[in-house]
């Protein structure tokens, strides 16, 4: 009997070890990823911006948060802000890492997008230091019809930087940045590149957010997330896509419908494994295209976990998983 009890305990221990090191088991919302040398760095929603590193996209190590204390300017936008920062985005440009992030009052468009910079992502490097650059764009109730969260920055073929952002309200906006990547270019020209219409009387029926623009196959692919996030078992989150030859659009789905008029081709949605999935990012690493997103794990009572899928392309260059 002692033998069997000992064996049973060993089996349980091994199971727990495997479970804890599962590549998809880190709890995240809104993941973005970048590679520096031989290491992947993942940033996601959380206190001070949660950060992880990995050598293989499977085994993840927790790293120090980007901000130990909230950026000083956030209090002027969201009073009593508690440093829970949403939906980051990261790019590498001119030998500098630019990390964009969202500050908001939940359920309101009292929001702002900020940016912080670093020359390395390795916390052990002597030059590692995040330097906050302040607000890029801000939205306010009764003034703006859009919500300044969920940033994504892409550099086009002319080396021009564009910021897309938005959540609910009047949809997804796109605006040109100055060459410093820290401020909006003038004259300001705002493009509505995706929007949904309220077609049914149900919560979240017109929800759209989390834009991510991915350049591939001669197109700009605009991914957005639809419906309800952050409700665990009740989440209805899903990812839709459209594409354009021009970064400012017009973006159309597989059927030719304009994303600015409610169009979008579904890429991935909830299933028996995940109640809802969304807020994706997309990258090419070592010649392979990946979609990163969070899913509400059906085996863990709706816990949000990291999901990584290889993107496949059909004969007409539309993505699938």
SULNORPE-V431869 format. One record per pair of residues at least 12 apart in sequence whose C-alpha atoms are under 6 Angstrom apart, sorted by the first residue. I is the first residue (numbers start at 1). J is the second residue. Records with the same first field share a line. If there is no record, write none. Layout:
I = J / J
//
This chain:
23 = 58 / 59
24 = 306 / 307
25 = 305
26 = 305
27 = 304 / 305
28 = 304 / 305 / 306
29 = 44 / 45 / 294
30 = 44 / 87 / 279
31 = 43 / 44
32 = 89 / 281
39 = 54 / 55
40 = 53 / 54
41 = 53
45 = 85 / 86 / 87
46 = 84 / 85
47 = 83 / 84
48 = 65 / 66 / 67 / 83 / 85
49 = 65 / 66 / 85
50 = 65
51 = 63 / 65
70 = 83
85 = 102 / 103
86 = 102
87 = 101 / 102 / 150
88 = 100 / 101
89 = 152
96 = 119
97 = 117 / 118 / 119
98 = 116 / 117
99 = 115 / 116
100 = 114 / 115
101 = 113 / 114
102 = 149
109 = 140 / 141 / 147
110 = 139 / 140
111 = 138 / 139 / 148
112 = 137 / 138 / 148
113 = 135 / 136 / 137 / 149
114 = 134 / 135 / 136
115 = 133
116 = 131 / 132 / 133
117 = 130 / 131
118 = 130
136 = 182 / 183
145 = 170
146 = 169 / 170
147 = 166 / 167
148 = 166
149 = 165 / 166
150 = 165 / 166 / 210
151 = 164 / 165
152 = 164 / 212
161 = 177
162 = 175 / 176 / 177
163 = 175
166 = 209
167 = 208 / 209
168 = 207 / 208
171 = 194 / 195
172 = 192 / 193 / 194
173 = 191 / 192 / 193
174 = 190 / 191
175 = 190
193 = 260
194 = 259 / 260
195 = 260 / 261 / 262
196 = 262
197 = 262
204 = 227 / 228
207 = 226 / 227
208 = 225 / 226
209 = 224 / 225
210 = 224 / 225 / 279
211 = 223 / 224
219 = 244 / 245
220 = 243 / 244
221 = 242 / 243
222 = 241 / 242 / 243
223 = 240 / 241
224 = 239 / 240
225 = 238 / 239 / 278 / 279
226 = 238
232 = 296 / 302
233 = 275 / 302
235 = 275 / 276
236 = 276
237 = 276 / 277 / 278
238 = 268 / 269 / 277 / 278
239 = 266 / 267 / 268 / 278
240 = 264 / 265 / 266 / 267
241 = 264 / 265
242 = 264
253 = 265
267 = 320
273 = 298
274 = 295 / 296 / 297 / 298
275 = 296
276 = 295 / 296
277 = 294 / 295
278 = 293 / 294
279 = 293
280 = 292 / 293
289 = 310 / 311
290 = 309 / 310 / 311
291 = 308 / 309
292 = 307 / 308
293 = 307
294 = 306 / 307
//
